Each structure stands twice: as structure tokens, then as C-alpha cells.
Amino acid sequence: MNEIGLKAATASVADMGLRVASARWNLSPAQMVEEAILRSEGHLASSGALAVDTGEFTGRAPKDRFIVRDRLTEDEIWWGDVNIPISPEDFDRLYKKAAAWLNNKEVFVKDAYACAGKDFRLNIRVVTEMAYQSLFAHNLFLRLQEDELLRHQPDWTILVATGFRADPSIDGTRSPNFTIINFTRRIILIGGTGYTGEIKKGIFSVLNFLLPLGHDILPMHCAANMGEKGDTAIFFGLSGTGKTTLSADPSRCLIGDDEHGWSGKGIFNFEGGCYAKCINLSKEKEPQIYRAIRFGALLENTCFREDSRIVDFSDTRKTENTRTAYPIEYIEEAVKSSCGSHPRNIFFLTADAFGVLPPISRLTAGQAMYHFISGYTAKIAGTETGINEPQATFSACFGKAFLPLHPGRYAALLGDRLRKHRVTAWLVNTGWTGGPYGTGTRIPLEYTRAMVSAALSSQLDNAPFINDPVFGLATPASCPGVPSALLTPVTPGKTKMSLI
């Protein structure tokens, strides 16, 4: 077995039970891009980014995600349709099969870590069958210095056998594809899918288990950024609700776009990169993300214009869930430490598929807790297998699919921090207005940006608010840069709102 690259002297994939032809360790982005092209995994786009197709799966498969049920997890995990149990015996058998599948193949190893908060660092080793998956891991996790690579010891290992397919009749899975988290062996096993989102969300689920129990930290499915005066804002929301887009604000510094922890010291990013939806991406509407798509970045499931290598971001032939993955430093003015102070403002983002919620509302403490625990939104087309148009859903803590513990545990942590730090909470509807999906229209991004900016700059602090008698939400009567008619959705027969 040939093992090439920068690694600890004693590190070997043989320790994982692998007997591969070769293992390429910690390649540079240029080397990974070159390998992907030589192996016909993708092409260079005109921007310099590597463009690949992830195959059959262009989104996560939450019904095929399992957690090993054993002594460690039996009494802690919130078992059900989110956290589906699988036996240790089934896991062990599948692991051996996946390892055997990789026999005599070439694999790619990427050492990295999660959690910018130094006291909570989680060392990771990612072993993948495809070169582009290794580039994804390089971009999305926090990157190690050369001397750190030489002494790296992983706390968790992710093994991705893309071409291996389980046999549901004997392997304990629902389908040939699967993602399994084993907290006792500290392994995430992924098979039958090339979609890279399973890699990042696997580690997110692990941190959602470890940090509350071991460190009293609130893990959050949110983006975060910082103003010039050091004021931090966080944006909760499911995929497609605008976390990445709204946090990539040219007037503020990005801390992170998707996963954070809230400790006694403040906010810290779990990741070292961004995984942005790029459907209908344009330089005018989302300039920071557009400029980040350059050499070293990864494009997933996008289409080229005819007879060119120019990406057509409006083309949905492969999926609505087109994605780009890039290191966070590709965003200008990103916070180098990936950490921030306790937030002053929290935004709950919801893509309301019925078009009845106002575009922005200021919440009381009680309302904030209600909307956090209920997590109303709509799943956006393409983010999960089988989702082809927005579907209303309630996702606890705006991240139900990634919560190993009961949502009440996360809600209790949030409530404690809201009270202690006197945070202002807002509900922002990035979905539809003037009627439901298919009848109304999606709220323009420029107006959502204007409302968020007004809230962050305290322009709404002394504005008159209108009370909605149906939802009990306080909505500003006016907002700079936003048509007043948009602020208070009116439907036939709806009770007139009153000023408060």
C-alpha cells in the first residue's frame, strides 16, 4: 500500500482497516483539482472553480441517516423519525463491506478540525473515494498548518465510500445509500451517495450531541456576521431561507454562514468555509458569493452554457440545489478568528410558503422561544431528495434534522442566553407575499436586505409598530428602502391591524 503526502509519521489508513492501492494525504487545492480532472470527476469552469456532478443524489437523504444505538446513546438520543437507530452489529458489518469496497482503490485523506473556539476543537480525518470530496472537506472544515498536520491525531473519522451500495434486506438500512454516526467508535460512515452535504452535516450532528452535554454550549444552525463596531448578529434558518446570502453583507464582516456555537465567551464558527446555494446567483445581487467562485472553489451540479465552460446559474436541469463550496477567506473582510461577541440581534428566517407572515417582525422573549422551538418554514426545492417545490414544515430549532438531543435542551440553552445578554429577536419572512407559492411572489432580496440593515442599525428602534391580531407579531409601519404596502400583508377578510 502506497501512502503519499504530508501526515503524522505513524498515521496510516491501515489503522482504519483499509487495504487500498494508494492513499493521497493532505493534497493542496491545486493537486486535488488536478486529480479530480485526471479522474474525470469534473471540469474547470471559466471562473477557475472545479465543477462536478454528485450523481444520483443532489441533496441530503435524511430518511437514510442513522445513529448507532448502544450504551452511550440509548438514553441520550431523541429517537424517532429524525434519529433512526441502527444496531452496532449492522454498523460493523457495513463498515467492513465499505472498507472491502475500497480495497485496491485510490483514496484521499484530509486532516482538519471543527470549532474555531480553541477550547472546543474537534480533530477530524476525512477519507474519501473521490478527489472532489477531499477538496470539499478542505474548503468546509478548518484548515491545519503544516506542523499541525505532522502531529494530527483525529478525534473523529469520516469514511466516504461513494460507489458502495448497501443491501437493505440484510444491512439494516432503508436504501442502498446511507449515513451512519457511531458515537462510541467516533466514526461517520457514508455510502452510496456523492453529495458532499452529508459530510458537513454529519459533523454538525456530532457537535450537536457533544457540545451541549459536555460543555453547556448551544450549537446553532445559523449564520453570523459582525458590524464595524463589533456588534454580532446571527441568522437562524434552514437551507434556502437566506442564511448565507443575508450574512454575506458587504457592510459587515462574515463570521460564518451555517454552523456556530454560543459559549460563555460568545459566538464561534464550527467550519472554515461556506456551502452556498447558487441557483440564480448574480454578481449584482450576491457579489461576495459570486466573487468567491474562483480557483479552489467547488461547484456542484451546475450547468454550463452551450459550447462553453461558463456556468449558467439559472439552469435547473440537474437540480434546484446547485451549490458552491469555498474557504471562508474567499469572502472579503471575513473575520479571521471566526469568532464574535455575544449577539445583539437574532434573526429567525422563514420561507413562508403561504405568504401570510409579514416580511419582518420584532419578537418578545416568549415569541422568540415559540418560533425557535416550532421552526416554521418551507423546505425549498432540491435541498432534500424528493422536494421539488416548497413544502411547509416545522423544523425544531431551525435544524430538526441535525438534532440528536431533544429540542427542549437546545431551547433551554437559547432562553438562558437571550435573558442573560438581552438580545433583540426578529422574525424575517424571506418567502412569499401576496399569496402562497404559485400565486404570490417571493419577497425581493433587496427589500429583505434593507429590513435587516434597518434592524441592525437601530433604525427600527423608535419606529411605530403595527400589531397583527392573528399572529400577535409587531411589524414596523415603515422601513427605509421598503414599500410600506409590503410590510403588512393583507388578505381578503383579514382583521385590520392596530398601531402599538
Buried (B, 14 or more C-beta within 10 A) or exposed (E): EEBEBBBBEEBBBEEBEBEBEBBBBBBEBEBBBBBBBEEEBBBBBEBEBBBBBBBEBBBBBBBBBBBBBBEBBEEBBBBEEBBBBBEBEBBEBBBEBBBBBBEEBBBBBBBBBBBBBEEBEBBBBBBBBBBBBBBBBBBBBBBBEEEBBBEBEBBBBBBBBBBBBBEEEEBBBBBBBBBBBBBEBEBBBBBBBBBBBBBBBBBBBBBBBBBBEEBEBBBBBBBBBBBEEEBBBBBBBBBBBBBBBBBBBEEBBBBBBBBBBBBEEBBBBBBBBBBBBBBBBEEEBBEBBBBBBEEBBBBBBBBBEEEEBEBBBEBBEBBBBBBBBBBBEBBEBBBEEBBBEBBBBBBBBBBBBBBBBBBBBBBEEEBBBBBBBBBBBBBBBBBBBEBEEBBBBEBBBBBBBBBBBBBEBBBBBBBEBBEEBEBBBBBBBBBBBBBBBEEBEBBBBEBBBBBBBBBBEEBBEEBEBBEBEEBEBBBBBBBEEBEEEBBBBEEEEEEEBEEE
